[in-house]
Amino acid sequence: MSSLATLGKVIEIATRRRDEALAAHAALQRDLAAAQAQMDQLRSYADESLARWSQRGQQGVDAALLMHHRQFMAKLDHAIEFQTAVLREKQTRLDDAHARVITAERELAGLSKYVERQQHALAQRENRLDQKRNDEMALNLHRLAQAQASTAGWTP
């Protein structure tokens, strides 16, 4: 297998790694969006609960109901804190995946540039070899023509 064919395989592998990194990044973006949607729902529910409680509180409430509401809001606050931690963790994973995509893109670009340079160098070598062959053929034809010209004037 030639070195360019080997490099082609290396580029194929690098492309596959980049594509896998992009797919993982996209999946993590979807996960983060879903987690953010859950957070938005929790916050919306908490805001609605506070608004309902505010309306109800104007009418007066007993101590048991107040205690129940405080317990409920504490659980809701805990769920929001938990979801905040989930969002941070998912964002960290997404940032790591983004770094892997950038690394894979750089690797692929570097390999592609290297292959391009190798192909260009090979083409230059082939062009020089072709030029050398053409020069040698022209020189041989010239020598042959000179030899024929000198022998044409020679009669034994």
N, C-alpha and C positions, 0 to 999 in steps of 0.2 A: 504494500500500500504506500503510495507516495506521500510525501510530507503534506502536500496540499489536501489530499484526501483525508489524511489524519486530522489536519486542522479543520476540515469540513465537519468531521465527526465531533470534534471538540466544540465547534460553534453550535452544532445541533444540540449537544448536551447543555451548553450554556443557554441556548434559546429555551429549551425545555425548563431549565431551572428558573429562568426569568418568568416564563408563563405560569409556572407553579407558584412563584412568589406573588405574581399579580392576582392569581385566583385566590390565594390565601388572604391577600390584602382586601380584596373585594368581599370575601366572606366575613372578615372581621369588621369591615365597614357596615355590612348589614347587621351584624350582631350589635354593634355600637348603636346603630339607629334604632333597633328594637329595644335596647336597654334605655335609650333616651326617651322613647315613646312610653315605656313603663314609668319612667321618672315623671314625665309630663302628666300621666294619668294620676299618679300618686299626689303630685302637687295640686292638680286640679281638684281631686277629691278632698284634699285637706282644706283648700280654699273654700270649697262648697260647704264643707262641714262647719268651718268657722263662721261662714255667713249665716247658715241655718241656726247655729248656736247663738249668734249675736241677735237674731230676730227672736229666738225663743227666750233668751235671757232677759229681754225687755219685759216679758210677761211674768217673769219670776219663776224660779225653779227650786226644787228641794235639794237638800244636801246629797242624797243618794244619786240623783240624776247628775249633779255637778261632778261627783266623784267618778261616776261611770264615764262621763264625757272626758274628764281629765285622763283617765286610764286609756280610753280609746285614742285620744290625741297623742298620748305618749307612745302607744303602739304604732300609730301612723308616723310619728316623728322617727321612731326607730326604723321603720320600713324605708323611709326617705334616706336616713343615714346609711343604711345597708345598700340601698340602690346607688347612692353617691359613691360608695366604695366600689361597687360593681362597675360603675361608669369609669372610675379612675383606672381600674384594672384593665378594662376593655380598651381604654384609650392608650394605656401603656403597651398593650399587645399590638394595637394598630400602629403605634409609632415604631415599634420593633419591626413589624411587617413592612412598613414603609421603608425603613432603613435597609431591609433585605432586598426590597425591590430596587432601590437605588444602587446597591452593591451589585446586584445581578445585571442591571442595565449597564453599569460601568464596565463590568467584566465582559459582557457581550460586545459592547462598543469597542473596547480595547482589543479583543480577539478579532473582531471584524476588521479593524484598522490594520492589525498585524497581517491578517490574511491578504488584505488589499495590497499592502506593501510587498508581501512575498510574491503575489501574482504579478505585480508591476515589475519587480526585480527579475522574475522568471521571463516575462515578456521582453525585457531589455536584453537579457542574456541570449534569448532566441533571436532577437533582432540583430545583435552583434554577430552571432554565429552565422545567420543568413547572409549578413553583409560580408563576413569573411569568406564564406563559400562563393558568393558572387564575385568578390574581388579575385579570388584564386581562379575561378573559371574564366574571368575576363583576362587575367594574366596568362593563363594557359592558352586561351584562344589567340591572344596577341603573339605569344611565342610560336604557336603553331603557324600563324599567318606569316611571321617573320621567317620561320624555317622553310615554309613553302615558297616564299618569295626568293629566298636565297638559293634554294634548290631549283627553282624554275630557271634561274639564270645559269645554272651549272649543267653542263652537258658532258657526259663521260665519253 
